[in-house]
């Protein structure tokens, strides 16, 4: 008799979950939509984190990798993938358990609809059915415990002020960049760039684009008086430098960068080979004709995966309700000061189904890898003590 764990996503949190399963002796399968582990991390491989190696390597990773990176240097995404995540994925206890190019399209309880057997042992005993998109077509798999570690990077938010696409945005969707731009090829970003967003991704893009001599940046920020996420006495130099650079750009330090505060995108339309964007400013509409649009307005996870499961989502953040309530009720917004919430905050009404990692934070932007590793710690400890929660299955 065996219990089986399905881990969705082979990013940092998914790989750490794989190590936890291997250490405990639970059979598991990691489903990764990309061509290799850490596909999302590679997508922003040119970007340097503002957190050091010591915050990005889990205790399990250190235990399994004798030469795991350590210290106060901040890695790029590419370094994180090649020096840490690739070696973890290549471990004998993990490598054969990863199914790449396999996307989990939907999850259900075998034989049960969403509204059936609410809170009963019958529902808890039924295995999960996973619908898979594979290189060979559709397939299915079963699991007793499902860990959704799919992250958020492939599901960016749109430009409209109420969270929906702005008029004209869908028609120009293929001309809008929604990931951190790689400025290694300056010619790629020549001309005028409209940058939308104010978080750390947008601040990184503003800094990098502002350094290109052939690029002019029109930067649209919703807040009328942004503080750029400044943290008093910030202990992370990289984060502090982003805040300082953003404030300097807002103060006019670079004549090729114009920062529009208290604004949002009203509409987009083609303008020949370029695009015309209407910004709503305090003194009326402002037209920007640009060659590129970089929309960095945040990311949220794909909730459609578990629409047939009994998941209680927060009406404000879109994250699981228990965790969201704990995070919203904690003081401060510093990612280094997030509370340790415990296993009960990670549970859903659907037994044995967990949303972990960045996806578990919904629209909150204070997630750190360290937090995700702590979630895996809490999960492993709880299931070690409560083995009856995992039904045995042939």
Secondary structure as GFF3:
##gff-version 3
##sequence-region A 1 394
A	DSSP	beta_strand	4	8	.	.	.	ID=ss1
A	DSSP	alpha_helix	12	24	.	.	.	ID=ss2
A	DSSP	beta_strand	27	31	.	.	.	ID=ss3
A	DSSP	alpha_helix	39	43	.	.	.	ID=ss4
A	DSSP	alpha_helix	53	56	.	.	.	ID=ss5
A	DSSP	alpha_helix	59	64	.	.	.	ID=ss6
A	DSSP	alpha_helix	77	80	.	.	.	ID=ss7
A	DSSP	pi_helix	81	85	.	.	.	ID=ss8
A	DSSP	alpha_helix	86	89	.	.	.	ID=ss9
A	DSSP	alpha_helix	92	95	.	.	.	ID=ss10
A	DSSP	beta_strand	98	99	.	.	.	ID=ss11
A	DSSP	beta_strand	103	109	.	.	.	ID=ss12
A	DSSP	alpha_helix	121	125	.	.	.	ID=ss13
A	DSSP	beta_strand	128	134	.	.	.	ID=ss14
A	DSSP	beta_strand	137	143	.	.	.	ID=ss15
A	DSSP	beta_strand	145	148	.	.	.	ID=ss16
A	DSSP	three_ten_helix	173	175	.	.	.	ID=ss17
A	DSSP	beta_strand	176	177	.	.	.	ID=ss18
A	DSSP	three_ten_helix	186	189	.	.	.	ID=ss19
A	DSSP	beta_strand	191	196	.	.	.	ID=ss20
A	DSSP	alpha_helix	200	210	.	.	.	ID=ss21
A	DSSP	beta_strand	215	220	.	.	.	ID=ss22
A	DSSP	alpha_helix	237	250	.	.	.	ID=ss23
A	DSSP	beta_strand	257	260	.	.	.	ID=ss24
A	DSSP	beta_strand	264	271	.	.	.	ID=ss25
A	DSSP	beta_strand	274	281	.	.	.	ID=ss26
A	DSSP	beta_strand	284	290	.	.	.	ID=ss27
A	DSSP	beta_strand	292	295	.	.	.	ID=ss28
A	DSSP	three_ten_helix	303	306	.	.	.	ID=ss29
A	DSSP	alpha_helix	321	328	.	.	.	ID=ss30
A	DSSP	three_ten_helix	335	337	.	.	.	ID=ss31
A	DSSP	alpha_helix	343	346	.	.	.	ID=ss32
A	DSSP	beta_strand	353	355	.	.	.	ID=ss33
A	DSSP	three_ten_helix	357	361	.	.	.	ID=ss34
A	DSSP	alpha_helix	369	385	.	.	.	ID=ss35
A	DSSP	three_ten_helix	387	389	.	.	.	ID=ss36
###
